């Protein structure tokens, strides 16, 4: 029997070691969390691919100003071909000679085309592609700021859940000790059984709150692990000094001006508008002719018939689509419509930015005011519990009054922590709306 007990103990210790190793603990502050979130963001990987695509479009636009050189060669086998060269006159086939009958022909040629003038289409295309590359880069920067805030929001939820657990655990311990004291008092006839049961019910309520807080913590922890690209078994510990990161706010006009100067989505839209303007110019250039420097080389060989080599040609080619005289330029109309659309989008975005900044400015101020109110409430609740406890000990307060005072104390203390955390997050949201949320 003793041997079996020893085996059970050894197995329990072994299982405990495995469980401890499987659950990795990691402590990190908000800046570290933001860095991990950006490094492992799936959205930023998509943005990187979009930048590569825009860069490839720019390369394609630049390639259009370079010359095209094409080489071609062919070998043809002929069957019963009869060639009558009329320019030979009487000495040809009509003079009694035999007609040439080549069995095969080899033909090789090279052609060179160098654009000289295309109405500005090539130049406008290159400049437009550059603007679109910059727009893609700015969109990525805007997404980074959004990701930084999303990580901060998840970090804030994790911090509040962990702090709530600490407060509730402390209160649960105190409540359980109080239950032990009340049980002794009941056994000694000092309090009624229903009063002791009320205290037990209060303890059960604290246990339920603690279970809910732990459940919220585990959900927030998994969410953070996914955002940061960490294994889902990683248990994260937040920085206790997180809620001390408070700063004084400036007048609202300051943040509106900051947003107009620093919002990356606004800057990206400006680059798109510039690209659209160049697209309109390129569409107008469709009505102009194109001029190119041309050159070529031809070599041919038909055995026992003709051989050509060193046939080099150089010239200037002009191309113009006469259909432009009676067809309307649909590309120009589409480009002009694109300009109008982007202009309206720009006006709408500016209005939304003003609304967002003013809203988050008000929320930041409101969050700071909530801290003062909750701190005042916590002081009052703690003092009320102390007084009620003294009254209860002296038989001047009921059990219900004591338990109500204890519940109010717990709620107020948790409220202070949550209010401070929400104020930090509200300020970061204000910085996000201005485009100045720093990413260290």
C-alpha positions as CSV (number, residue, x, y, z in Angstrom):
1,X,0.0,0.0,0.0
2,X,2.9,2.3,0.9
3,X,4.5,1.5,-2.4
4,X,1.3,2.4,-4.3
5,X,1.1,5.7,-2.5
6,X,4.7,6.6,-3.4
7,X,4.0,5.8,-7.0
8,X,0.9,8.0,-7.0
9,X,2.9,10.9,-5.5
10,X,5.8,10.5,-8.0
11,X,3.3,10.4,-10.9
12,X,1.6,13.6,-9.6
13,X,4.9,15.4,-9.3
14,X,5.9,14.3,-12.9
15,X,2.5,15.4,-14.3
16,X,2.9,18.7,-12.4
17,X,6.4,19.3,-14.0
18,X,5.0,18.6,-17.5
19,X,2.1,21.0,-16.9
20,X,4.5,23.7,-15.7
21,X,6.8,23.3,-18.7
22,X,3.9,23.3,-21.1
23,X,2.6,26.7,-19.8
24,X,5.3,29.3,-20.6
25,X,5.1,32.6,-18.7
26,X,6.2,35.8,-20.3
27,X,6.3,39.3,-18.8
28,X,6.2,42.2,-21.2
29,X,5.3,45.9,-21.2
30,X,3.1,47.6,-23.8
31,X,5.9,48.7,-26.1
32,X,7.2,45.2,-26.3
33,X,3.7,43.9,-27.0
34,X,3.3,46.5,-29.8
35,X,6.6,45.5,-31.4
36,X,5.6,41.8,-31.4
37,X,2.2,42.6,-32.8
38,X,3.7,44.5,-35.7
39,X,6.3,41.9,-36.4
40,X,3.7,39.1,-36.6
41,X,0.8,41.0,-38.2
42,X,-0.9,39.2,-41.1
43,X,-2.3,42.5,-42.4
44,X,1.2,44.0,-42.7
45,X,2.3,41.0,-44.7
46,X,-0.5,41.7,-47.1
47,X,0.5,45.4,-47.2
48,X,4.1,44.4,-48.0
49,X,2.8,42.4,-51.0
50,X,0.8,45.4,-52.1
51,X,4.0,47.6,-52.0
52,X,5.8,45.0,-54.1
53,X,3.0,45.0,-56.6
54,X,3.1,48.8,-56.8
55,X,6.8,48.7,-57.2
56,X,6.5,46.2,-60.1
57,X,4.0,48.6,-61.8
58,X,6.6,51.4,-61.5
59,X,9.2,49.1,-63.1
60,X,6.9,48.3,-65.9
61,X,6.2,52.0,-66.5
62,X,10.0,52.7,-66.6
63,X,10.5,49.9,-69.0
64,X,8.3,51.6,-71.6
65,X,10.9,54.4,-72.1
66,X,13.6,51.8,-73.1
67,X,14.1,50.5,-76.6
68,X,12.6,47.2,-77.8
69,X,14.9,44.8,-79.6
70,X,13.3,41.7,-81.1
71,X,15.1,38.9,-82.8
72,X,13.4,36.2,-84.9
73,X,14.6,33.4,-87.2
74,X,12.8,30.7,-89.1
75,X,13.7,27.8,-91.3
76,X,11.1,26.7,-93.9
77,X,11.1,23.6,-96.0
78,X,9.6,24.1,-99.5
79,X,7.9,21.6,-101.7
80,X,8.1,21.9,-105.5
81,X,8.4,25.7,-105.3
82,X,8.9,27.3,-108.7
83,X,10.2,30.9,-108.7
84,X,10.0,33.0,-111.9
85,X,12.0,36.2,-111.6
86,X,10.2,38.6,-114.1
87,X,12.9,41.3,-113.8
88,X,15.4,39.0,-115.5
89,X,13.4,39.4,-118.8
90,X,14.2,37.1,-121.6
91,X,17.1,35.5,-119.8
92,X,14.6,34.2,-117.3
93,X,12.3,31.2,-117.6
94,X,10.6,32.7,-120.7
95,X,14.0,32.6,-122.5
96,X,14.1,28.9,-122.3
97,X,16.0,28.6,-119.1
98,X,14.8,26.6,-116.1
99,X,12.8,28.2,-113.3
100,X,14.5,28.3,-109.9
101,X,13.1,25.6,-107.5
102,X,14.6,26.2,-104.0
103,X,14.0,23.4,-101.5
104,X,14.4,25.5,-98.3
105,X,14.6,29.0,-97.1
106,X,16.2,30.5,-94.0
107,X,15.1,33.9,-92.8
108,X,16.5,35.9,-89.8
109,X,15.7,39.4,-88.8
110,X,16.2,41.9,-85.9
111,X,14.1,44.9,-85.3
112,X,14.7,47.9,-83.0
113,X,12.2,50.5,-81.8
114,X,13.1,53.4,-79.6
115,X,10.2,55.7,-78.5
116,X,10.9,59.4,-79.1
117,X,7.5,61.0,-78.5
118,X,4.3,59.5,-77.1
119,X,2.4,62.6,-76.1
120,X,3.7,62.4,-72.5
121,X,2.1,59.0,-71.8
122,X,5.4,57.3,-70.7
123,X,6.5,60.2,-68.5
124,X,3.1,60.6,-66.9
125,X,2.9,56.8,-66.4
126,X,6.2,56.8,-64.5
127,X,5.3,59.7,-62.3
128,X,1.8,58.2,-61.5
129,X,3.4,54.9,-60.6
130,X,5.7,56.6,-58.2
131,X,2.8,58.3,-56.4
132,X,1.0,54.9,-56.1
133,X,4.1,53.3,-54.6
134,X,4.2,56.1,-52.0
135,X,0.5,55.7,-51.4
136,X,0.9,52.0,-50.7
137,X,3.8,52.7,-48.3
138,X,1.7,55.3,-46.4
139,X,-1.2,52.9,-46.2
140,X,1.1,50.4,-44.5
141,X,2.2,53.1,-42.0
142,X,-1.4,53.8,-41.2
143,X,-2.1,50.1,-40.7
144,X,0.9,49.9,-38.3
145,X,-0.7,52.7,-36.2
146,X,-4.0,50.9,-36.2
147,X,-2.3,47.6,-35.2
148,X,-0.5,49.4,-32.4
149,X,-3.8,50.6,-31.0
150,X,-5.4,47.2,-31.4
151,X,-2.6,45.6,-29.4
152,X,-2.9,48.4,-26.8
153,X,-6.6,47.6,-26.5
154,X,-6.0,43.9,-26.0
155,X,-3.2,44.7,-23.5
156,X,-5.6,46.9,-21.6
157,X,-8.2,44.2,-21.3
158,X,-5.6,41.7,-20.1
159,X,-4.3,44.2,-17.5
160,X,-7.8,44.9,-16.2
161,X,-8.6,41.2,-15.9
162,X,-5.4,40.4,-14.1
163,X,-5.8,43.3,-11.6
164,X,-9.4,42.4,-11.0
165,X,-8.3,38.8,-10.1
166,X,-5.8,40.2,-7.6
167,X,-8.4,42.4,-5.9
168,X,-11.0,39.6,-5.8
169,X,-8.5,37.0,-4.5
170,X,-7.6,39.3,-1.6
171,X,-11.3,39.9,-0.8
172,X,-12.1,36.2,-1.1
173,X,-9.3,35.4,1.4
174,X,-10.7,38.0,3.8
175,X,-14.2,36.8,3.3
176,X,-13.3,33.2,4.0
177,X,-11.6,34.2,7.2
178,X,-14.6,36.2,8.1
179,X,-16.8,33.1,7.5
180,X,-14.6,31.1,9.9
181,X,-15.0,33.8,12.6
182,X,-18.8,33.9,12.1
183,X,-19.0,30.2,12.3
184,X,-17.4,30.3,15.7
185,X,-19.7,33.1,16.8
186,X,-22.7,31.1,15.7
187,X,-21.5,28.1,17.7
188,X,-21.1,30.4,20.7
189,X,-24.6,31.8,20.2
190,X,-23.4,35.3,19.3
191,X,-25.0,35.5,15.9
192,X,-28.0,33.9,14.2
193,X,-27.5,31.1,11.7
194,X,-29.2,33.1,8.9
195,X,-26.6,35.9,9.4
196,X,-23.8,33.5,9.1
197,X,-25.4,32.1,5.9
198,X,-25.6,35.6,4.5
199,X,-21.9,35.9,5.0
200,X,-21.4,32.6,3.2
201,X,-23.5,33.8,0.4
202,X,-21.3,36.9,0.1
203,X,-18.3,34.6,-0.2
204,X,-19.9,32.6,-2.9
205,X,-20.7,35.8,-4.8
206,X,-17.0,36.8,-4.6
207,X,-16.0,33.3,-5.9
208,X,-18.4,33.7,-8.8
209,X,-16.9,37.2,-9.6
210,X,-13.4,35.7,-9.4
211,X,-14.3,32.8,-11.8
212,X,-15.7,35.4,-14.2
213,X,-12.5,37.5,-13.9
214,X,-10.3,34.5,-14.5
215,X,-12.4,33.5,-17.5
216,X,-12.0,37.0,-18.9
217,X,-8.3,36.8,-18.3
218,X,-7.9,33.5,-20.1
219,X,-9.9,34.9,-23.1
220,X,-7.8,38.1,-23.2
221,X,-4.6,36.1,-22.8
222,X,-5.4,33.9,-25.8
223,X,-6.4,37.0,-27.8
224,X,-3.0,38.6,-27.0
225,X,-1.1,35.4,-27.9
226,X,-2.7,35.3,-31.3
227,X,-2.1,39.1,-31.9
228,X,1.6,38.7,-30.9
229,X,2.2,35.5,-32.8
230,X,3.0,33.6,-29.5
231,X,2.0,30.0,-28.7
232,X,-1.5,29.8,-27.2
233,X,-0.1,28.2,-24.1
234,X,2.0,31.3,-23.2
235,X,0.7,33.0,-20.1
236,X,1.4,36.8,-20.3
237,X,2.1,39.0,-17.3
238,X,1.4,42.7,-17.8
239,X,3.4,45.6,-16.5
240,X,2.1,46.9,-13.1
241,X,3.2,50.4,-14.0
242,X,1.0,50.4,-17.1
243,X,-1.7,52.7,-15.6
244,X,0.9,55.3,-14.6
245,X,1.4,56.2,-18.2
246,X,-0.8,59.4,-18.2
247,X,-0.1,62.7,-19.9
248,X,-1.8,66.0,-19.9
249,X,-4.0,66.8,-22.9
250,X,-3.6,70.0,-25.0
251,X,-6.4,72.0,-26.6
252,X,-8.5,70.2,-29.1
253,X,-7.4,72.4,-32.0
254,X,-3.8,71.2,-31.4
255,X,-4.9,67.6,-32.1
256,X,-7.0,68.6,-35.1
257,X,-3.9,70.2,-36.7
258,X,-1.8,67.2,-35.8
259,X,-4.2,64.9,-37.5
260,X,-4.3,67.1,-40.7
261,X,-0.4,67.0,-40.8
262,X,0.3,63.4,-39.7
263,X,-2.6,61.1,-40.7
264,X,-1.1,58.6,-43.1
265,X,-4.4,57.7,-44.7
266,X,-4.9,61.3,-45.6
267,X,-1.4,61.5,-47.1
268,X,-2.0,58.2,-49.0
269,X,-5.2,59.7,-50.5
270,X,-3.3,62.8,-51.5
271,X,-0.8,60.6,-53.4
272,X,-3.6,58.8,-55.1
273,X,-5.1,62.1,-56.2
274,X,-1.8,63.2,-57.7
275,X,-1.6,59.8,-59.6
276,X,-5.2,60.3,-60.9
277,X,-4.3,63.8,-62.2
278,X,-1.4,62.3,-64.1
279,X,-3.7,59.6,-65.3
280,X,-5.9,62.3,-66.8
281,X,-3.0,63.8,-68.6
282,X,-1.9,60.4,-69.9
283,X,-5.5,59.8,-71.2
284,X,-5.4,63.1,-73.1
285,X,-2.1,62.1,-74.7
286,X,-4.0,59.2,-76.4
287,X,-5.1,61.8,-79.0
288,X,-1.5,62.5,-80.0
289,X,0.6,60.5,-82.5
290,X,3.6,58.4,-81.4
291,X,7.0,58.8,-82.9
292,X,9.7,56.2,-82.6
293,X,13.2,55.6,-84.0
294,X,13.3,52.3,-85.8
295,X,16.0,50.0,-87.1
296,X,16.3,46.5,-88.4
297,X,18.5,43.8,-90.0
298,X,17.4,41.1,-92.4
299,X,19.3,38.0,-93.5
300,X,17.9,35.4,-95.9
301,X,19.2,32.3,-97.7
302,X,17.5,30.1,-100.3
303,X,20.2,27.6,-101.5
304,X,20.9,27.9,-105.2
305,X,18.5,30.8,-105.5
306,X,19.2,33.9,-103.4
307,X,21.3,35.0,-100.4
308,X,20.8,38.3,-98.6
309,X,22.9,39.7,-95.8
310,X,23.8,43.1,-94.3
311,X,20.4,44.4,-95.1
312,X,20.3,47.1,-92.4
313,X,17.6,49.7,-92.2
314,X,17.2,52.8,-90.0
315,X,14.3,55.2,-89.9
316,X,11.6,57.1,-88.0
317,X,8.2,55.7,-87.6
318,X,5.0,57.7,-86.9
319,X,1.8,56.1,-85.6
320,X,-1.6,57.7,-85.2
321,X,-5.0,56.2,-84.7
322,X,-7.4,58.0,-87.0
323,X,-10.3,56.5,-85.1
324,X,-9.5,59.2,-82.4
325,X,-11.1,61.7,-84.8
326,X,-14.6,60.2,-84.4
327,X,-14.4,58.1,-81.2
328,X,-14.7,59.8,-77.8
329,X,-11.9,59.3,-75.4
330,X,-13.5,57.0,-72.8
331,X,-10.2,56.7,-70.8
332,X,-10.2,60.4,-70.3
333,X,-13.8,60.4,-69.0
334,X,-12.9,57.5,-66.6
335,X,-9.9,59.3,-65.3
336,X,-11.8,62.5,-64.8
337,X,-14.5,60.6,-62.9
338,X,-11.7,59.0,-60.8
339,X,-10.4,62.5,-59.9
340,X,-13.9,63.6,-58.8
341,X,-14.3,60.5,-56.7
342,X,-11.0,61.0,-54.9
343,X,-11.7,64.7,-54.3
344,X,-15.1,63.8,-52.7
345,X,-13.4,61.1,-50.7
346,X,-10.8,63.6,-49.5
347,X,-13.5,66.0,-48.3
348,X,-15.3,63.1,-46.5
349,X,-12.1,61.9,-44.8
350,X,-11.3,65.4,-43.6
351,X,-14.8,65.7,-42.0
352,X,-14.4,62.2,-40.4
353,X,-11.0,63.1,-39.0
354,X,-12.4,66.2,-37.4
355,X,-15.2,64.2,-35.9
356,X,-13.0,61.4,-34.7
357,X,-10.5,63.8,-33.1
358,X,-13.2,65.8,-31.3
359,X,-14.9,62.6,-30.1
360,X,-11.8,61.0,-28.8
361,X,-10.7,64.3,-27.2
362,X,-14.0,64.3,-25.3
363,X,-13.6,60.6,-24.3
364,X,-10.0,61.2,-23.0
365,X,-11.2,64.1,-20.8
366,X,-14.2,62.0,-19.6
367,X,-11.9,59.1,-18.8
368,X,-9.7,61.3,-16.6
369,X,-12.7,62.7,-14.8
370,X,-13.9,59.1,-14.1
371,X,-10.7,58.4,-12.3
372,X,-11.3,61.2,-9.8
373,X,-14.8,60.1,-9.2
374,X,-13.9,56.4,-8.7
375,X,-11.0,57.3,-6.4
376,X,-13.4,59.4,-4.3
377,X,-15.9,56.6,-4.3
378,X,-13.2,54.1,-3.2
379,X,-12.2,56.3,-0.3
380,X,-15.8,56.6,0.7
381,X,-16.5,52.9,0.3
382,X,-13.4,51.9,2.3
383,X,-14.2,54.3,5.1
384,X,-17.8,53.2,5.1
385,X,-16.8,49.6,5.5
386,X,-14.4,50.5,8.3
387,X,-17.2,52.3,10.2
388,X,-19.8,49.7,9.5
389,X,-17.4,46.9,10.7
390,X,-16.8,48.8,14.0
391,X,-20.6,49.2,14.4
392,X,-21.2,45.6,13.6
393,X,-18.5,44.5,16.2
394,X,-20.3,46.7,18.8
395,X,-23.8,45.4,17.8
396,X,-24.9,48.7,16.2
397,X,-25.1,47.4,12.5
398,X,-26.7,44.4,11.0
399,X,-25.0,41.7,9.0
400,X,-26.8,43.0,5.8
401,X,-25.3,46.4,6.3
402,X,-21.8,44.9,6.8
403,X,-22.0,42.8,3.7
404,X,-23.4,45.6,1.5
405,X,-20.5,47.8,2.7
406,X,-18.0,45.1,1.8
407,X,-19.6,44.6,-1.7
408,X,-19.5,48.3,-2.3
409,X,-15.8,48.4,-1.3
410,X,-14.8,45.7,-3.7
411,X,-16.7,47.3,-6.6
412,X,-15.1,50.7,-5.9
413,X,-11.6,49.4,-5.7
414,X,-12.0,47.4,-9.0
415,X,-13.5,50.5,-10.5
416,X,-10.5,52.7,-9.7
417,X,-8.2,50.2,-11.6
418,X,-10.4,49.9,-14.6
419,X,-10.9,53.7,-14.8
420,X,-7.1,54.3,-14.8
421,X,-6.6,51.7,-17.4
422,X,-9.4,53.0,-19.6
423,X,-7.9,56.5,-19.3
424,X,-4.5,55.3,-20.6
425,X,-6.3,53.6,-23.5
426,X,-8.4,56.6,-24.3
427,X,-5.4,58.8,-24.6
428,X,-3.7,56.3,-27.0
429,X,-6.9,56.3,-29.1
430,X,-6.7,60.1,-29.3
431,X,-3.1,59.8,-30.5
432,X,-4.2,57.2,-33.1
433,X,-6.8,59.6,-34.5
434,X,-4.1,62.2,-35.0
435,X,-1.7,59.8,-36.6
436,X,0.9,60.4,-33.9
437,X,0.7,57.2,-31.9
438,X,4.4,56.3,-31.5
439,X,5.7,52.9,-32.3
440,X,9.0,52.4,-30.5
